[in-house]
């Protein structure tokens, strides 16, 4: 049986990840701190409902995600829907041929992503519409499954999959624009494709 002290120590070990995600959710340090604090208070109060042996990290993220949705979206009963149908499938990857090959090594995706700074990737993630940012953040940054994200956000798995797919496409487009702005894209090669 887990004691409250053991539970508190185990829960606090996830504080850095929770804070990092809270920063990306709220985009504001004070709000992120409040969100994490509120998450821990709710977790402490719900200690008796926590089942030993289950995924504590996922349980804490679920509390935080639900708190965020309830607290920060109370003003918006329904999140703003953004249509991204004009974003092409695999936008970034279709344009790999337009990248100046002298600036990257022969290996593919990892080397391509190395062209972008952490700030570029963070900015692309933060620039996503809210509807898509949360699923991308929970999946690609925090590593949660579709099912876990669906449980955290209270939306069907199919909706999570759709939002994640569309969010990734939007990020690809944003990263492509960053590459273009840096001169990593040879515009003349695009016209040949």
Long-range contacts (C-beta under 8 A, 24 or more apart in sequence): 1-52, 2-50, 2-52, 4-44, 4-47, 7-47, 7-50, 8-44, 10-56, 11-40, 11-43, 11-56, 11-60, 12-40, 14-56, 14-57, 14-60, 15-40, 17-57, 17-142, 18-60, 18-61, 18-64, 20-141, 21-61, 21-64, 21-137, 21-138, 21-141, 21-142, 22-64, 22-68, 24-122, 24-125, 24-126, 24-133, 24-137, 24-141, 25-68, 25-72, 25-133, 25-134, 25-137, 26-68, 26-72, 27-126, 31-72, 35-64, 35-67, 35-68, 35-71, 36-64, 38-67, 38-71, 39-63, 39-64, 39-67, 42-67, 58-144, 58-148, 58-152, 61-138, 61-142, 61-144, 61-148, 61-152, 62-148, 62-151, 62-152, 65-134, 65-138, 65-152, 65-153, 66-152, 66-154, 69-153, 69-154, 79-130, 79-131, 80-129, 80-130, 80-131, 81-131, 82-129, 82-131, 82-132, 84-132, 84-166, 84-169, 84-170, 87-166, 87-169, 87-170, 87-172, 87-173, 88-169, 88-173, 89-169, 90-169, 90-172, 91-169, 91-172, 91-173, 91-176, 92-172, 92-173, 92-175, 92-176, 92-179, 93-172, 94-193, 95-176, 95-185, 95-190, 95-193, 97-189, 97-193, 98-185, 98-186, 98-187, 98-189, 98-190, 98-193, 99-179, 99-184, 99-185, 99-186, 100-183, 100-184, 100-185, 100-186, 103-184, 115-179, 115-182, 115-184, 116-175, 116-178, 116-179, 120-175, 120-178, 121-175, 123-174, 123-178, 124-171, 124-174, 124-175, 124-178, 125-171, 127-174, 128-167, 128-170, 128-171, 128-174, 129-170, 131-163, 131-167, 132-163, 132-164, 132-166, 132-167, 132-170, 133-167, 135-160, 135-163, 135-164, 135-167, 136-164, 136-167, 136-168, 136-171, 139-164, 140-168
